[in-house]
Amino acid sequence: MANLLIQVKQLKKSYRLGKVIVEALRGVSFEINQGDFVSIMGPSGSGKSTLMHILGCLDYPTEGKYFLSSQEVTQLNDSQLALFRNQKIGFVFQQFNLLPRLTILRNVELPLTYNKVSPPNKRELAIQALEQVGLGDRLQHKPNEISGGERQRVAIARALINHPSLILADEPTGNLDSKTGQDIMQMIDKLHKEGNAIVLVTHEVEIARYAKRVIHLKDGLIERDEVIA
């Protein structure tokens, strides 16, 4: 139990659409250890995005329990959840989610604002994170002044800034050409080899296979849990 990072117990999530109840998750259970690299795959409607939102503390399950770093996340209120999310989870999204009017340095600094880090320390930590992803010479550029691959590297730097327990990557290569996508995946793989725990949602088999384990979802259930040799 010492190296257990995530424990999910019989997670269920349902939505009401008009008079219809949609069961997005129908009882999902698994465990992920610290330092693991796990992909979550499944067709549209399989529940993978819903599961990602719950793992990222962006939504609550209808039933079941979710523990992250031994904390029962499902017991936290909204303000506690927001603080926990900022401290424990780094996000890498398909759409990058960068603020267009801010420099890439300010974009990377943002998560530190909520932790009340002093401005000089924020700047120093953000520069270090950007240097880690090879963008130390682009600090004052804005997102529209750099390429898609560079924007995703900014997003990775932002995800790393708080030294999170977990990095969640949601279709991180979805808006990139194949060569740039491979470069981003090699960077994510390097982060894993440096000891970071990563959960990656993707519909692409070749991307999923960067992970050491693939959880396949179908109709809100785990169809199979596959270890990659």
N, C-alpha and C positions, 0 to 999 in steps of 0.2 A: 504493500500500500504506500510505501515511502515515496515512490516515483510516479504515483497516479496523479494525472493532471485533470482529466475530464471523466466524469461518471454520469451517464445518462440512463435513467430508469423509466421505462415504459412511457416515454413521451408521447402525448397525443395533442393534436391541435385541430380544432374545427372552426369553421367560419360560417356565418349565416349570409347567404346571398338571396335576398328576397325571402321566399318561403322555403328555400332549399338549404340544408346543412351540408357543407362541404368538409369532408374529413381529410385534411392535408397530411397529417401524421396519425397513424392508427396503432401506435404502441412500439416505439423504437428504443432499443437498449444497446449500449456499447460502452467501452472504456478506452481512453487514450492516455498513454504515459507521457511524462515530460520528455521532450526531445523527439517525439514521434513526428513523422510526416505522413499524413493520411489524406487521401482524395475521397471526395463524395461525388458519385456519379448517378445519373438517372435521367430518363426522358422528361420532357415537359410535363408538369403535373405530378411528378413522382414524390414531391415533398422536399426536394433538396434545398430550395431557396427558403422555405419555411424553417427547416432545420438550421440553416445557416443563421437566420435571424434570431433564433432562440439561443444558439451557441454564442452569438455575438452580443447577447443581452439587449437586443433591439426589440424583442417581443417575449411574451410569456406563453408557456404551454397551457392548454386547457386542463390537462392532467399530466401527472408524472413528476419526476424530480430531475434537476440538473445541478451537479456539483462541479465547480471549477476551483482548483487550488483549495479543496476541502470546504469551500463556502457553498452552502445551498443557495444558489442564485434565485431559485423560484420563491424564496422567502423575503427577498429584498423589495422595498418600495421603489417608486420611480426615481426619486432623488438618490437613494443608495445605489440603485442599479446604474445610473449615469456615472457616478463617481467610480464604481467598481469597474465599469466598462472602460473608462478612460485610463485607469491604472493597470488593468490586467490584459487588455486586448488591443492589438494593432490590426487595422483593417487595410486591405488592398482591394479596391473595387475595379470592375471592368471600365467604369466611366471616369476613373481617376479621382473624381470629387475634389478637385482643387478649386480654390477661390480665384477667379480670373484677375481680379484687381490687385491681388497681393503678389509680391515677389515669391519665388520658390522658397527663399529663406524664411519669409513670414509664414508661408503655408506650413512648413515643417515645424515651426515654433509653436503653432496653435495648440496642440495637445498639452504643452507645458503651461500654457496660460491658466488652465483649469486646475493645475497642481500648484499654482502660486509660486512658480520658480521666478527668481529675479531676472530682469531684462538682460544683464550681462551674461548670466549663466544660460539663459534661453538661447541667446545668440551662439554661444560657444558650443552648446550641445547640438544645435541645429546644423552648424557648420560641420561638426564631426560626423553627423549622420549623413549629410550630403556628400562629404568626402568618401564615406564608406561605400556609397553607390556610384562614385565616379563623377560627381557633379559639383565638386568644390570650386570650380571656376565659373559657375553659372548662377551664383547666389542672387544677383539682382535682376535676373531675367524673370519675366512673367510667364505663366503657363502657355499663352498663345505664341510665345517667342521660342519655344523649344518643341522638339518632335514628340510624337506619341510615346515612343519608347522611353524618352527622357522624362516625360510626365509620369509614366508609371514608376520610374526609378525615384522620382520625387515622392510619390505615394508610398513607396517602400520605405524611404527614409523617414517619412512622417509616421509610418506604422512602427518603426523601431525606436522612436525618440524616447518613449517612456520605459524602454526595456520590458515589454509586456511578457506575461507568461505564455500567451498564445497569439500567433499571427493567423488571421483568417483572410484567405484570398478567394474572392468571388469572381470567377471567370477572368483572371488577371491578364490573359492574353487575347480576350475576345475582340478588342478594338485594334489589334496590332497585326501587321503582316507576319508571315510565318518565321522569317529570319529574326525580326525584332522579338517575336514571341519566344523563340528559343533562347535568345539572350536573356530575357526576363526570367525564364524558367531556370536557366543556369544560375542566375543570381539568387533566386529563391532556394534552389538546391544548395547553394553555398551557405545561405543563412541556416538551413537545416543542419548542415555538417558542422556549423559553429555552435550548435546546441539548441537552436530555437525549435519550439514545437509549432508545426504548421498544419492547418486544415485547409484544404483547397477544394473548392467546388468547381467542377468543369463538366462539359459534355463531350470533351475531346479525349479519346483514348490515349493518344500519344502524349498529351499533357498529364493525364492522370497517372501515367506510368513513371513519372518522375518520383512519385511517392513510393513508400515501402509497403503501403497497404491501401486497398481500395474498397470502400463501402458502397455497394450498389443498392440504390433505392428503387422501388417500384410500387406505385399505388399506396404510398404512405407507410410502407414496411421495408425492412431490410431484406432484399432478395438474396444477397450473398455478401460475405465479408472475406475479401481475398488478400492474402499476403503475397507481395511481389518478391520473387527470388532475387 
